[in-house]
């Protein structure tokens, strides 16, 4: 019969191996759809539109546009944070990259 400490070490090793396998599986599926998109200064982007339904104004969030824009990147605060402005130059705040998507280039360009 093995001492209890050896049996526990075997159990810990098995758990560690199974956690590593689960991590690798999760990483694989996450990376399938992950987009690592970076934006440049003066690039046109669309910003996610966060809205709330309001019955008193007869407004339904479900029917609202999911994105607003196009807006222009005026400052890069970090690889994930961008300061945006509209076409008139009005500051639209700082937004995380997950809430932005690229605006397609114009046909004339």
Buried (B, 14 or more C-beta within 10 A) or exposed (E): EEEEEEEEEEEEEEEEEEEEEEEEEEEEEEEEEEEEEEBEEEBBBBBBEEBEEEEEEEEEEEEEEEBBBBBBBBEBEEEEEBBBBBEEEEEBEEBEBEBBBEBEEEEEE
